[in-house]
């Protein structure tokens, strides 16, 4: 049935009193509500996760994932990553203690030290990251041919207490060599990886226990020789050089973010293992 809207003259239907006013008020309220929602949405800041890493090949997942944006894609638009570079593990652990980072790639020795110092309160290991990738490199002209030749020498490590530093000190002790501060004649000098190469070229250090790519640079750019590949000290030539740890507080507050980050870490690990040449290009 068709509705008839033709009314006799003078009998037109008039709007109810106040209806236009009600429409106006309703429209105004709707506009205000939409503006409020938009303002709240605009004011919502993304959750920030602060991630530590070292510019070493032993931190390949961090280097590749940071370069190609895979971690950002895995976490989504509501999460922002702040990357923080460190020279060695002890500095990263101190940053974790100071709540300056939430998660970091780091070596096993600083991890254990951090766990013990905090009585297990500040560190949770959630993944391994790399095996191998460290060597003891000696300078050409240092006169070092055997372990006994380290008497009276200066040997660098990245930082006191880091994984290579602990490995170096353990190896010296196992070979009957004492540090100068303990009545011996071997000096272990904590020197950043980049500075090791400079001092190596100047002849101011005789050797260095370094991670990759720094060990390779000491050989190719510094004319050094690999005296010992650390893999030769371990069963099946395998040992953990890097793991991934997180603050328990951040893990409790943001379990989904940690889960998604870990998923990207595993995917990156698989891709790097299957595409080593491409991964190396990305890291370089």
Secondary structure, 3 states (H helix, E strand, C coil): CCCCCCCCCCCCCCCCCCHHHHHHHHHHHHHHHHHHHHHHHHHCCCEEEEEEEECCHHHHHHHHHHHHCHHHHHHCCCEEEEEEEECCHHHHHHHHHCCCCCEEEECHHHHHHHHHHCCCCCCEEEEEEEECCEEEEECCCCCCCCHHHHCCCEEEECCCCCHHHHHHHHHHHHCCCCEHHHCCCEEEEECCHHHHHHHHHHCCCCEEEEECCHHHHHHHCCCCEEEEEHHHHCHHHCCEEEEEEECHHHHHHCHHHHHHHHHHHHHHHHHHHHCHHHHHHHHC
